[in-house]
Amino acid sequence: MSVDKAELCGSLLTWLQTFQVPPHFTSPQDLSSGLAIAHVLNQIDPSWFNEAWLQSISEDPGPNWKLKVSNLEKILRSLLEYSQDVLGHPVLEPHLPDVSLLGQFSDPSELGKLLQLVLGCAISCEKKQEHIQRIMTLEESVQHVVMEAIQELMTKDTPDSLSPETYGNFDTQSRRYYFLSEEAEEGDELQQHCLDLERQLVLLSEEKQSLAQENAVLRERVGRPEAEGTPGLTAKKLLLLQSQLEQLQEENFRLESSREDERLRCTELEREITELQQRNQALTSLAQEAQALKDEIDELRQSSERAGQLEATLDSCRRRLGELQELRRQVRQLEERNAGHAERTRQLEDELRRAGLLRAQLEAQRRQVQELQGQRREEAMKAEKWLFEYRNLEEKYELVTKEKERLQAERDSLREANEELRCTQLQPRGLTQADPSLDPTLSGLENLAAEILPAELRETLLRLQLENKRLCQQEAADRERQAELQRHLEEANRARHALETQRRLNQQQLSELRAQVEDLQKALQEQSGRSEDPALLKRKLEEHLQKLHEADLELQRKREYIEELEPPTDSNTRRIEELQESLQKKDADLWAMEERYRRYVDKARTVIQILEPKQRPPTGVPPELHTLRTKLQEQDIRIQHLEMDFETSRNQREQEEKLLISAWYNMGMALQQRAGEERAPAHAQSFLAQQRLATNARRGPLGRLAPLRLRPTDKH
């Protein structure tokens, strides 16, 4: 195939622009001086086209075409020497450019030939992979022209000069890059087809390389003298290879046509994408307009709502104006009644002074009661502590007593076993001493039995000693473990008793605070008709609320501490988590009740401020006092309902705490029982049973030897 040199010049000029060289060039006239080409060759192979050679090129020939021709001749000569000496293949005459036409007229066809030689040097040098990757970054059309130029070099050169191995890598990589540079939006089917075509191209290129290698081998065989004898076989192979080559070329053409079809399909898809983008832009503009209209509608709706609010405000102002006229009429009536209430006010002030004296005495007595309650609480804590210590000592005493009984029983069994062992050892000796006049055969048999029995006894004793030592070590380890578990259990029980005591004290304190709140409510009900010091009442309410909050916090901290002390056992974890969730729900309900209680207390404070004598109008207002009394009664009823709710929630919390304590106690008992089971030996009758078995085993041989010893005596 032949490539148009003018088109080849443009594509190779685009490829040459990828090299960053000092003289900028954009047209063939810029390359006619040869300076840019020399710099490109210096980047391709700096060892051959070195700096000394680069300095021999005239830098700025200007309009002098003779200097340009001289530079181009030097470049062409260096390229020919590089191809002959370094690459090992000469350049044929059709590939040689006319440097005179190139230097004088900037002929694109001659420039294309020269750049084609530069391209051949680039893809055949040591840095050919880098240059191939640079070609793969160009446009598809440029890549196609460059690939055709390389194929032209491959077909027109001799087989020895440019082998397929030199350009096979570039061919495969350029084709792979072409298929991978397609648009990602073509779809899965198009990508799969491209991948299939790529695999086919790779297989064909590999087959092409193998055929080229076989062709080279056959050419070498043809060149050898020993191959002269078989010219017919070589010719057949050559014909076969030529036919295969033609088939591969046809397959290549077919793949090129399919690639063009896919490219047309890609352009069609791109056109559809642009149409969809335009449609999307139109829809986006419509959506923006709709959003703007929606914003205007929202603004109009807000303005209409504001107008309605202003109308409602105007109506309320009119109603308030009528109420103001009515209030003015009531004020005139109240001013008439104010004179009668002035005397009543003076009497209430005298009662207030007397109540202040009584209140001081009550505060002193309350402080004394609080001190006594603190002492009682400390004594209760001490009593609980001593009671807990007494229970622990009693449990330890019971354990020691049981251990003592077990050791006594074991001592008796060991004593019996020892007596049996002594009897078995003394019985053979007594028999031999009682009858010394036995025959030699019988005495030999008895000596043999006497030698066997002590060995068995010795082995039994050694085994018993080893087992006794092992059991002692195991018992010591079990005792240490039991002591540690007992210590942890005692600490947990001590903490639990302390927390229970603290909880009872907190409950007592809560009941006392609740009683104080009830007293305050009763005092408020009694003093509703009289004026009392509001600041003192507010201070008392704040103190009681603070104490109640502190007691709840303390109870919550104790509950958290109890939860931390609980061991992570699988059997009780799920139930404890459920109880914790229920406790959290109850705490949330209590907090909500406390907030409602605070709101009611705030309302009561406002009522007290209204009833304050200093803020009263100069005249009495009996209707307002009546309404305030009714409000106070309603608030008291609500407070009573809230206290009943609080009492029910407190009972539920106490039941949940009892469940937690019982679960904790059951878990402690289970751990203690497990520790007792682990402390017991693995086999309940290991030591005594083995001794009894050893005794029976010893009695068995003795029973068999007893008739032997009695038979000689019967003969005598």
C-alpha positions as CSV (number, residue, x, y, z in Angstrom):
1,M,0.0,0.0,0.0
2,S,1.3,3.5,-0.8
3,V,0.6,6.5,1.4
4,D,0.0,10.1,0.1
5,K,3.2,11.9,1.0
6,A,1.4,15.2,1.6
7,E,-1.1,13.6,4.0
8,L,1.8,11.7,5.5
9,C,3.7,15.0,6.0
10,G,0.8,16.6,7.9
11,S,0.4,13.6,10.2
12,L,4.1,13.2,10.9
13,L,4.3,16.9,11.5
14,T,1.6,16.5,14.2
15,W,3.6,13.5,15.6
16,L,6.8,15.6,15.5
17,Q,5.2,18.4,17.6
18,T,5.0,16.0,20.5
19,F,8.8,16.5,20.9
20,Q,9.6,19.5,23.0
21,V,12.4,21.1,20.9
22,P,13.6,24.7,21.1
23,P,12.6,26.0,17.5
24,H,8.9,26.2,17.4
25,F,7.4,24.8,14.1
26,T,3.9,24.5,12.7
27,S,4.4,24.2,9.0
28,P,6.7,22.4,6.5
29,Q,8.5,25.8,5.9
30,D,9.6,25.7,9.6
31,L,11.1,22.3,9.1
32,S,12.9,23.1,5.8
33,S,16.0,24.4,7.7
34,G,16.5,21.0,9.4
35,L,17.2,22.4,12.8
36,A,14.0,21.1,14.5
37,I,14.6,17.7,12.9
38,A,18.1,17.6,14.3
39,H,16.9,18.4,17.8
40,V,14.3,15.6,17.5
41,L,17.0,13.1,16.4
42,N,19.0,14.2,19.4
43,Q,16.1,13.3,21.7
44,I,15.6,10.0,19.9
45,D,19.2,8.7,20.3
46,P,21.5,11.2,22.2
47,S,24.4,8.7,21.9
48,W,24.6,8.8,18.1
49,F,23.1,12.3,17.4
50,N,25.2,13.9,20.1
51,E,25.8,17.5,21.0
52,A,28.9,17.7,18.7
53,W,26.8,16.6,15.7
54,L,24.1,19.0,16.7
55,Q,26.5,21.9,16.8
56,S,27.6,21.1,13.2
57,I,24.0,22.0,12.1
58,S,23.6,25.7,11.2
59,E,21.2,27.2,13.7
60,D,19.6,30.1,11.6
61,P,20.2,29.7,7.9
62,G,17.5,32.3,7.2
63,P,16.4,32.7,3.5
64,N,19.6,31.1,2.3
65,W,18.4,27.8,0.8
66,K,21.9,26.5,0.2
67,L,22.5,26.4,4.0
68,K,19.2,24.6,4.4
69,V,20.2,22.0,1.8
70,S,23.5,21.6,3.6
71,N,21.8,21.0,6.9
72,L,19.4,18.5,5.3
73,E,22.2,16.6,3.6
74,K,24.0,16.3,7.0
75,I,20.8,15.0,8.6
76,L,20.1,12.5,5.8
77,R,23.7,11.3,5.8
78,S,23.5,10.7,9.6
79,L,20.2,8.9,9.2
80,L,21.6,6.6,6.6
81,E,24.6,5.8,8.7
82,Y,22.4,5.2,11.8
83,S,20.2,2.8,9.8
84,Q,23.2,1.0,8.4
85,D,25.4,0.8,11.5
86,V,23.1,0.9,14.5
87,L,19.8,-0.6,13.2
88,G,21.5,-3.0,10.8
89,H,19.4,-2.4,7.7
90,P,20.0,0.0,4.8
91,V,17.5,2.5,3.4
92,L,16.3,1.8,-0.1
93,E,16.3,4.4,-2.8
94,P,12.5,5.0,-3.0
95,H,12.6,6.2,0.6
96,L,15.4,8.7,0.0
97,P,14.1,12.3,-0.1
98,D,15.4,15.0,-2.5
99,V,16.9,17.5,-0.1
100,S,17.4,20.2,-2.8
101,L,13.6,20.4,-3.4
102,L,13.0,20.3,0.3
103,G,15.4,23.1,1.2
104,Q,14.5,25.3,-1.8
105,F,10.7,24.8,-2.1
106,S,9.7,23.1,1.2
107,D,8.2,20.2,-0.8
108,P,5.7,18.4,1.5
109,S,6.2,15.0,-0.3
110,E,10.0,15.1,0.2
111,L,9.5,16.3,3.8
112,G,7.2,13.3,4.3
113,K,9.9,10.9,3.1
114,L,12.4,12.5,5.5
115,L,10.0,12.4,8.4
116,Q,9.2,8.8,7.5
117,L,12.9,7.9,7.9
118,V,12.9,9.8,11.3
119,L,9.8,7.7,12.3
120,G,11.6,4.5,11.4
121,C,14.6,5.4,13.6
122,A,12.3,6.3,16.5
123,I,10.4,3.0,16.5
124,S,13.6,1.0,16.1
125,C,15.9,2.6,18.7
126,E,16.3,1.5,22.3
127,K,13.5,3.9,23.4
128,K,11.0,2.5,21.0
129,Q,8.4,1.8,23.7
130,E,8.4,5.4,24.8
131,H,7.9,6.7,21.2
132,I,5.2,4.1,20.5
133,Q,3.3,5.3,23.7
134,R,3.7,8.9,22.4
135,I,2.2,7.9,19.0
136,M,-0.7,6.2,20.8
137,T,-1.6,9.5,22.5
138,L,-2.4,11.1,19.1
139,E,-5.7,11.3,17.3
140,E,-7.1,8.3,15.6
141,S,-6.7,9.6,12.1
142,V,-3.1,10.6,12.8
143,Q,-2.5,7.1,14.3
144,H,-3.9,5.5,11.2
145,V,-1.6,7.4,8.8
146,V,1.4,6.7,11.0
147,M,0.6,3.0,11.1
148,E,0.3,2.9,7.3
149,A,3.6,4.7,7.0
150,I,5.2,2.0,9.3
151,Q,3.5,-0.8,7.2
152,E,4.9,0.8,4.1
153,L,8.4,0.7,5.6
154,M,7.8,-3.0,6.5
155,T,6.7,-4.0,3.0
156,K,9.1,-2.0,0.9
157,D,12.2,-2.8,3.0
158,T,14.0,-6.1,2.8
159,P,12.9,-8.8,5.3
160,D,16.3,-8.7,7.0
161,S,16.2,-4.9,7.4
162,L,12.9,-4.4,9.1
163,S,11.6,-7.6,10.8
164,P,7.9,-7.9,12.0
165,E,9.2,-8.3,15.5
166,T,10.4,-4.7,15.4
167,Y,6.9,-3.3,14.6
168,G,4.7,-6.0,16.0
169,N,4.6,-4.5,19.4
170,F,3.7,-1.1,18.0
171,D,1.0,-2.6,15.7
172,T,-0.6,-4.5,18.6
173,Q,-0.4,-1.6,21.0
174,S,-1.7,1.0,18.5
175,R,-4.7,-1.2,17.6
176,R,-5.4,-1.8,21.3
177,Y,-5.2,1.9,22.0
178,Y,-7.6,2.5,19.1
179,F,-10.2,0.2,20.5
180,L,-9.7,1.4,24.1
181,S,-10.1,5.1,23.1
182,E,-13.7,4.6,22.0
183,E,-16.4,6.4,24.0
184,A,-17.4,4.8,27.2
185,E,-21.1,5.5,26.5
186,E,-21.4,3.1,23.5
187,G,-22.8,0.3,25.6
188,D,-21.8,-3.2,26.7
189,E,-22.5,-4.8,23.3
190,L,-20.2,-2.4,21.4
191,Q,-17.4,-2.8,24.0
192,Q,-17.7,-6.6,23.9
193,H,-17.5,-6.5,20.1
194,C,-14.4,-4.2,20.3
195,L,-12.8,-6.6,22.7
196,D,-13.4,-9.5,20.4
197,L,-11.9,-7.7,17.5
198,E,-9.0,-6.7,19.6
199,R,-8.4,-10.3,20.6
200,Q,-8.6,-11.4,17.0
201,L,-6.1,-8.7,16.0
202,V,-3.7,-9.8,18.7
203,L,-4.0,-13.5,17.5
204,L,-3.5,-12.4,13.9
205,S,-0.5,-10.3,14.8
206,E,1.0,-13.2,16.7
207,E,0.3,-15.6,13.8
208,K,1.8,-13.0,11.5
209,Q,5.0,-12.8,13.6
210,S,5.3,-16.6,13.7
211,L,4.9,-16.8,9.9
212,A,7.5,-14.1,9.5
213,Q,9.9,-16.1,11.7
214,E,9.2,-19.2,9.6
215,N,9.8,-17.2,6.4
216,A,13.1,-16.0,7.8
217,V,14.1,-19.5,8.7
218,L,13.1,-20.8,5.2
219,R,15.1,-18.0,3.6
220,E,18.1,-19.0,5.7
221,R,17.7,-22.6,4.6
222,V,17.4,-21.5,1.0
223,G,20.6,-19.6,1.3
224,R,22.5,-22.6,2.7
225,P,24.2,-25.0,0.2
226,E,22.7,-28.1,1.8
227,A,19.2,-26.8,1.0
228,E,19.9,-27.0,-2.7
229,G,18.8,-30.7,-2.8
230,T,15.1,-29.9,-1.9
231,P,14.0,-26.9,-3.9
232,G,10.5,-28.3,-4.5
233,L,9.7,-28.6,-0.8
234,T,10.9,-25.1,-0.1
235,A,8.8,-23.7,-3.0
236,K,5.7,-25.5,-1.7
237,K,6.3,-24.0,1.7
238,L,6.7,-20.6,0.2
239,L,3.5,-20.9,-1.8
240,L,1.7,-22.0,1.4
241,L,3.1,-19.1,3.4
242,Q,2.2,-16.7,0.6
243,S,-1.4,-18.0,0.6
244,Q,-1.6,-17.7,4.4
245,L,-0.2,-14.1,4.1
246,E,-2.9,-13.2,1.6
247,Q,-5.6,-14.7,3.8
248,L,-4.3,-12.7,6.7
249,Q,-4.2,-9.5,4.6
250,E,-7.9,-10.2,3.6
251,E,-8.8,-10.7,7.2
252,N,-7.0,-7.4,8.1
253,F,-9.0,-5.6,5.4
254,R,-12.2,-7.1,6.7
255,L,-11.4,-5.9,10.2
256,E,-10.5,-2.5,8.9
257,S,-13.9,-2.2,7.3
258,S,-15.7,-3.4,10.5
259,R,-13.7,-0.8,12.4
260,E,-15.0,1.9,10.0
261,D,-18.6,0.6,10.6
262,E,-18.1,0.8,14.3
263,R,-16.7,4.3,13.9
264,L,-19.8,5.4,12.0
265,R,-21.9,3.9,14.7
266,C,-20.0,5.9,17.3
267,T,-20.6,9.1,15.4
268,E,-24.3,8.3,15.3
269,L,-24.3,7.7,19.0
270,E,-22.4,11.0,19.6
271,R,-25.0,12.8,17.5
272,E,-27.8,11.3,19.6
273,I,-25.9,12.3,22.8
274,T,-25.7,15.9,21.6
275,E,-29.5,15.9,20.8
276,L,-30.2,14.5,24.2
277,Q,-28.0,17.2,25.8
278,Q,-29.8,19.9,24.0
279,R,-33.1,18.5,25.1
280,N,-31.9,18.3,28.7
281,Q,-30.8,21.9,28.5
282,A,-34.3,22.9,27.3
283,L,-35.9,20.9,30.1
284,T,-33.5,22.5,32.6
285,S,-34.5,26.0,31.5
286,L,-38.2,25.0,31.8
287,A,-37.6,23.6,35.3
288,Q,-35.8,26.8,36.3
289,E,-38.8,28.9,35.1
290,A,-41.2,26.6,37.0
291,Q,-39.1,27.0,40.1
292,A,-39.2,30.8,39.7
293,L,-43.0,30.7,39.3
294,K,-43.2,28.5,42.4
295,D,-41.1,30.9,44.4
296,E,-43.4,33.8,43.3
297,I,-46.4,31.7,44.4
298,D,-44.8,31.0,47.8
299,E,-44.1,34.7,48.3
300,L,-47.7,35.6,47.4
301,R,-49.0,32.9,49.8
302,Q,-46.8,34.3,52.6
303,S,-48.1,37.8,51.9
304,S,-51.7,36.6,52.0
305,E,-51.0,34.7,55.3
306,R,-49.4,37.9,56.7
307,A,-52.5,39.9,55.7
308,G,-54.7,37.4,57.5
309,Q,-52.5,37.7,60.6
310,L,-52.7,41.5,60.5
311,E,-56.5,41.3,60.3
312,A,-56.6,38.9,63.3
313,T,-54.3,41.3,65.2
314,L,-56.6,44.2,64.4
315,D,-59.6,42.2,65.7
316,S,-57.8,41.3,68.9
317,C,-56.9,45.0,69.4
318,R,-60.5,45.9,69.1
319,R,-61.5,43.3,71.6
320,R,-58.8,44.5,74.0
321,L,-60.1,48.1,73.6
322,G,-63.5,46.9,74.8
323,E,-62.0,44.9,77.6
324,L,-60.0,48.0,78.6
325,Q,-63.1,50.1,78.9
326,E,-64.7,47.3,81.1
327,L,-61.5,47.2,83.2
328,R,-61.6,51.0,83.8
329,R,-65.2,50.6,85.0
330,Q,-64.0,47.8,87.4
331,V,-61.1,49.9,88.6
332,R,-63.5,52.7,89.6
333,Q,-65.5,50.1,91.6
334,L,-62.3,48.7,93.2
335,E,-61.1,52.1,94.3
336,E,-64.4,52.5,96.2
337,R,-63.7,49.2,98.0
338,N,-60.1,49.8,98.7
339,A,-60.7,51.8,101.8
340,G,-62.3,48.8,103.5
341,H,-59.3,46.6,102.7
342,A,-56.6,48.9,104.1
343,E,-57.5,48.0,107.7
344,R,-57.4,44.3,106.7
345,T,-53.9,44.8,105.2
346,R,-52.5,46.2,108.5
347,Q,-53.9,43.2,110.4
348,L,-52.3,40.9,107.9
349,E,-49.0,42.7,108.3
350,D,-49.1,42.1,112.1
351,E,-49.9,38.4,111.5
352,L,-46.9,38.3,109.0
353,R,-44.5,39.5,111.7
354,R,-45.7,36.9,114.1
355,A,-45.4,34.2,111.4
356,G,-41.8,35.4,110.8
357,L,-40.9,34.7,114.5
358,L,-42.6,31.3,114.3
359,R,-40.8,30.5,111.1
360,A,-37.3,31.2,112.6
361,Q,-38.1,28.8,115.4
362,L,-39.3,26.2,112.9
363,E,-36.1,26.6,110.9
364,A,-34.0,26.0,114.0
365,Q,-35.9,22.9,114.8
366,R,-35.7,21.7,111.2
367,R,-31.9,22.0,111.3
368,Q,-31.8,19.9,114.5
369,V,-34.0,17.3,112.8
370,Q,-31.7,17.2,109.8
371,E,-28.6,16.7,112.0
372,L,-30.4,13.9,113.9
373,Q,-31.3,12.3,110.6
374,G,-27.7,12.5,109.4
375,Q,-26.6,10.7,112.6
376,R,-29.3,8.1,112.2
377,R,-28.2,7.5,108.6
378,E,-24.6,7.0,109.6
379,E,-25.6,4.6,112.4
380,A,-27.7,2.7,109.9
381,M,-24.8,2.4,107.5
382,K,-22.6,1.1,110.3
383,A,-25.3,-1.4,111.4
384,E,-25.6,-2.6,107.8
385,K,-21.8,-3.0,107.5
386,W,-21.5,-5.0,110.7
387,L,-24.5,-7.2,109.7
388,F,-22.9,-7.9,106.4
389,E,-19.6,-8.8,108.1
390,Y,-21.4,-11.1,110.5
391,R,-23.1,-12.9,107.6
392,N,-19.8,-13.3,105.8
393,L,-18.2,-14.7,108.9
394,E,-21.1,-17.1,109.5
395,E,-20.8,-18.3,105.9
396,K,-17.0,-18.8,106.3
397,Y,-17.6,-20.7,109.5
398,E,-20.1,-23.0,107.8
399,L,-17.6,-23.6,105.0
400,V,-14.8,-24.4,107.4
401,T,-17.1,-26.8,109.3
402,K,-18.0,-28.7,106.1
403,E,-14.3,-28.8,105.1
404,K,-13.4,-30.2,108.5
405,E,-16.1,-32.9,108.3
406,R,-14.9,-33.8,104.8
407,L,-11.2,-34.1,106.0
408,Q,-12.2,-36.2,109.0
409,A,-14.1,-38.6,106.7
410,E,-11.1,-38.7,104.3
411,R,-8.8,-39.3,107.3
412,D,-10.9,-42.3,108.5
413,S,-10.9,-43.8,105.0
414,L,-7.1,-43.4,104.7
415,R,-6.7,-44.9,108.1
416,E,-8.7,-48.0,107.1
417,A,-6.7,-48.3,103.9
418,N,-3.5,-48.0,105.9
419,E,-4.6,-50.8,108.2
420,E,-5.5,-53.0,105.3
421,L,-2.0,-52.4,103.8
422,R,-0.3,-53.3,107.0
423,C,-2.3,-56.5,107.3
424,T,-1.4,-57.6,103.8
425,Q,2.3,-56.9,104.5
426,L,2.3,-58.8,107.8
427,Q,0.4,-61.9,106.6
428,P,3.1,-63.4,104.4
429,R,5.7,-62.9,107.1
430,G,3.6,-64.7,109.7
431,L,3.1,-67.7,107.5
432,T,6.8,-68.1,106.7
433,Q,7.7,-67.9,110.4
434,A,5.0,-70.4,111.6
435,D,6.0,-73.2,109.2
436,P,9.7,-73.3,108.4
437,S,9.9,-77.1,107.6
438,L,8.3,-77.0,104.2
439,D,9.7,-78.8,101.1
440,P,12.1,-77.0,98.8
441,T,9.5,-76.6,96.0
442,L,7.0,-75.0,98.3
443,S,9.5,-72.7,99.9
444,G,10.6,-71.6,96.4
445,L,7.0,-70.8,95.5
446,E,6.5,-68.9,98.8
447,N,9.7,-66.9,98.2
448,L,8.5,-66.1,94.7
449,A,5.2,-64.9,96.1
450,A,7.0,-62.9,98.7
451,E,9.1,-61.2,96.0
452,I,6.1,-60.4,93.9
453,L,3.8,-59.0,96.6
454,P,6.1,-56.3,97.8
455,A,6.7,-55.1,94.3
456,E,3.0,-54.7,93.7
457,L,2.6,-52.9,97.0
458,R,5.5,-50.7,96.2
459,E,4.0,-49.7,92.8
460,T,0.6,-49.1,94.5
461,L,2.2,-46.9,97.1
462,L,4.1,-44.9,94.5
463,R,1.0,-44.5,92.5
464,L,-1.0,-43.4,95.6
465,Q,1.8,-40.9,96.5
466,L,1.8,-39.4,93.1
467,E,-2.0,-39.2,93.0
468,N,-2.0,-37.7,96.5
469,K,0.5,-35.1,95.5
470,R,-1.5,-34.2,92.3
471,L,-4.7,-34.0,94.3
472,C,-3.0,-31.8,96.9
473,Q,-1.8,-29.4,94.2
474,Q,-5.2,-29.4,92.5
475,E,-6.8,-28.7,95.9
476,A,-4.4,-25.9,96.6
477,A,-5.1,-24.3,93.2
478,D,-8.9,-24.8,93.7
479,R,-8.6,-23.2,97.2
480,E,-6.8,-20.2,95.8
481,R,-9.3,-19.8,93.0
482,Q,-12.2,-20.2,95.5
483,A,-10.6,-17.7,97.8
484,E,-10.3,-15.2,94.9
485,L,-13.8,-15.8,93.8
486,Q,-15.0,-15.5,97.4
487,R,-13.1,-12.2,97.8
488,H,-14.7,-10.9,94.6
489,L,-18.1,-12.1,95.8
490,E,-17.7,-10.5,99.2
491,E,-16.7,-7.2,97.5
492,A,-19.7,-7.3,95.2
493,N,-22.0,-8.2,98.1
494,R,-20.5,-5.4,100.2
495,A,-21.0,-2.9,97.5
496,R,-24.5,-4.2,96.9
497,H,-25.4,-3.9,100.6
498,A,-23.9,-0.4,100.7
499,L,-25.9,0.6,97.6
500,E,-29.1,-0.9,99.0
501,T,-28.6,1.0,102.2
502,Q,-27.9,4.2,100.3
503,R,-31.0,3.5,98.2
504,R,-33.2,3.1,101.3
505,L,-31.7,6.3,102.7
506,N,-32.4,8.1,99.4
507,Q,-35.9,6.8,99.4
508,Q,-36.4,8.0,103.0
509,Q,-35.0,11.4,101.9
510,L,-37.3,11.5,99.0
511,S,-40.3,10.7,101.2
512,E,-39.2,13.5,103.6
513,L,-38.8,15.9,100.7
514,R,-42.2,14.9,99.4
515,A,-43.7,15.4,102.9
516,Q,-42.1,18.9,103.0
517,V,-43.6,19.6,99.6
518,E,-47.0,18.6,100.9
519,D,-46.5,20.8,103.9
520,L,-45.6,23.7,101.6
521,Q,-48.7,23.1,99.5
522,K,-50.8,23.0,102.7
523,A,-49.2,26.2,103.8
524,L,-49.9,27.8,100.5
525,Q,-53.6,26.7,100.8
526,E,-53.8,28.0,104.3
527,Q,-52.0,31.3,103.5
528,S,-54.0,31.9,100.3
529,G,-56.2,34.3,102.2
530,R,-53.3,35.9,103.9
531,S,-50.2,37.5,102.7
532,E,-47.0,35.6,103.2
533,D,-43.4,36.3,102.4
534,P,-43.1,35.1,98.7
535,A,-39.3,35.3,98.6
536,L,-39.1,32.7,101.4
537,L,-41.6,30.4,99.7
538,K,-39.7,30.7,96.4
539,R,-36.5,29.9,98.2
540,K,-38.0,26.9,99.9
541,L,-39.4,25.6,96.6
542,E,-36.1,26.0,94.9
543,E,-34.3,24.2,97.7
544,H,-36.7,21.3,97.7
545,L,-36.5,21.0,93.9
546,Q,-32.7,21.0,94.0
547,K,-32.7,18.3,96.7
548,L,-35.1,16.2,94.7
549,H,-32.9,16.6,91.6
550,E,-29.8,15.7,93.5
551,A,-31.5,12.7,95.0
552,D,-32.5,11.5,91.5
553,L,-28.9,12.1,90.2
554,E,-27.5,10.1,93.1
555,L,-29.9,7.3,92.5
556,Q,-29.0,7.2,88.9
557,R,-25.2,7.1,89.7
558,K,-25.8,4.3,92.1
559,R,-27.8,2.4,89.5
560,E,-24.9,2.9,87.0
561,Y,-22.4,1.7,89.5
562,I,-24.6,-1.4,90.1
563,E,-24.6,-2.0,86.3
564,E,-20.8,-1.7,86.2
565,L,-20.4,-4.3,89.0
566,E,-22.5,-6.9,87.3
567,P,-20.3,-9.5,85.5
568,P,-20.9,-10.1,81.8
569,T,-22.7,-13.4,82.1
570,D,-24.6,-14.8,79.1
571,S,-27.6,-16.0,81.1
572,N,-28.4,-12.6,82.8
573,T,-27.2,-10.1,80.2
574,R,-30.3,-10.1,78.1
575,R,-32.6,-9.6,81.1
576,I,-30.4,-6.9,82.5
577,E,-30.5,-5.1,79.1
578,E,-34.3,-5.3,79.1
579,L,-34.4,-3.9,82.6
580,Q,-32.0,-1.1,81.7
581,E,-34.2,-0.1,78.7
582,S,-37.3,-0.1,81.0
583,L,-35.4,2.0,83.5
584,Q,-34.4,4.4,80.9
585,K,-38.0,4.8,79.8
586,K,-39.0,5.3,83.4
587,D,-36.3,7.9,83.8
588,A,-37.5,9.7,80.7
589,D,-41.0,9.7,82.1
590,L,-39.7,11.0,85.5
591,W,-37.9,13.8,83.7
592,A,-41.0,14.7,81.8
593,M,-43.0,14.7,85.1
594,E,-40.3,16.8,86.7
595,E,-40.5,19.3,83.9
596,R,-44.3,19.5,84.2
597,Y,-43.9,19.9,88.0
598,R,-41.4,22.7,87.4
599,R,-43.8,24.4,85.1
600,Y,-46.5,24.2,87.7
601,V,-44.1,25.5,90.3
602,D,-43.3,28.5,88.0
603,K,-47.0,29.2,87.7
604,A,-47.3,29.0,91.5
605,R,-44.4,31.5,91.8
606,T,-46.2,33.9,89.5
607,V,-49.3,33.5,91.6
608,I,-47.2,34.2,94.8
609,Q,-45.8,37.3,93.1
610,I,-49.3,38.5,92.3
611,L,-50.2,37.9,96.0
612,E,-47.1,39.8,97.2
613,P,-48.2,42.7,99.4
614,K,-45.7,45.1,98.0
615,Q,-47.0,44.6,94.4
616,R,-50.6,44.9,95.3
617,P,-52.7,47.8,94.2
618,P,-53.6,50.3,96.9
619,T,-57.1,48.9,97.0
620,G,-58.3,45.3,97.5
621,V,-59.7,43.2,94.6
622,P,-62.0,40.5,95.9
623,P,-63.0,39.1,92.4
624,E,-59.4,38.7,91.4
625,L,-58.6,37.1,94.7
626,H,-61.4,34.7,94.1
627,T,-60.2,33.8,90.6
628,L,-56.6,33.3,92.0
629,R,-57.9,31.0,94.7
630,T,-59.7,28.9,92.2
631,K,-56.5,28.8,90.1
632,L,-54.5,27.8,93.1
633,Q,-56.9,25.0,93.9
634,E,-56.7,23.7,90.3
635,Q,-52.9,23.8,90.5
636,D,-53.0,21.9,93.8
637,I,-55.2,19.2,92.2
638,R,-52.8,18.9,89.3
639,I,-49.9,18.7,91.7
640,Q,-51.7,15.9,93.6
641,H,-52.3,14.0,90.3
642,L,-48.6,14.4,89.4
643,E,-47.5,13.2,92.8
644,M,-49.7,10.1,92.4
645,D,-48.1,9.5,89.0
646,F,-44.7,10.0,90.6
647,E,-45.6,7.5,93.4
648,T,-46.7,4.9,90.8
649,S,-43.5,5.4,88.8
650,R,-41.4,5.2,92.0
651,N,-43.1,1.9,92.9
652,Q,-42.4,0.5,89.5
653,R,-38.8,1.6,89.8
654,E,-38.5,-0.1,93.2
655,Q,-39.9,-3.3,91.8
656,E,-37.4,-3.1,88.9
657,E,-34.6,-2.5,91.4
658,K,-35.7,-5.5,93.5
659,L,-35.7,-7.6,90.3
660,L,-32.1,-6.4,89.6
661,I,-31.1,-7.2,93.2
662,S,-32.6,-10.7,93.0
663,A,-31.0,-11.3,89.6
664,W,-27.7,-10.2,91.1
665,Y,-28.1,-12.5,94.1
666,N,-29.1,-15.4,91.9
667,M,-26.1,-14.8,89.8
668,G,-23.8,-14.7,92.8
669,M,-25.3,-18.0,94.1
670,A,-24.8,-19.6,90.7
671,L,-21.1,-18.4,90.7
672,Q,-20.6,-19.7,94.2
673,Q,-22.2,-23.0,93.3
674,R,-20.0,-23.3,90.2
675,A,-16.9,-22.5,92.2
676,G,-17.8,-25.2,94.7
677,E,-18.3,-27.7,91.8
678,E,-14.9,-26.8,90.3
679,R,-13.3,-27.0,93.7
680,A,-14.6,-30.6,94.1
681,P,-12.3,-33.3,92.5
682,A,-13.1,-34.5,89.0
683,H,-13.9,-38.0,90.2
684,A,-15.8,-38.1,93.4
685,Q,-14.3,-41.4,94.5
686,S,-10.9,-41.3,92.8
687,F,-8.7,-41.7,95.8
688,L,-10.7,-44.0,98.1
689,A,-12.1,-46.0,95.1
690,Q,-8.6,-46.6,93.8
691,Q,-7.4,-47.7,97.2
692,R,-10.3,-50.1,97.5
693,L,-9.6,-51.5,94.1
694,A,-5.9,-51.8,95.0
695,T,-6.9,-53.6,98.3
696,N,-9.1,-56.0,96.3
697,A,-6.4,-56.6,93.8
698,R,-4.0,-57.5,96.6
699,R,-6.5,-59.7,98.3
700,G,-7.0,-61.6,95.0
701,P,-3.4,-63.0,94.8
702,L,-3.3,-63.7,98.6
703,G,-6.5,-65.7,98.3
704,R,-5.1,-67.7,95.5
705,L,-1.8,-68.4,97.5
706,A,-3.6,-69.4,100.7
707,P,-4.6,-72.9,99.5
708,L,-1.1,-73.5,98.3
709,R,0.2,-72.7,101.8
710,L,-2.4,-74.9,103.5
711,R,-1.8,-78.0,101.4
712,P,1.6,-79.0,102.9
713,T,0.3,-78.6,106.4
714,D,-2.6,-81.0,105.5
715,K,0.0,-83.6,104.3
716,H,1.8,-83.4,107.6
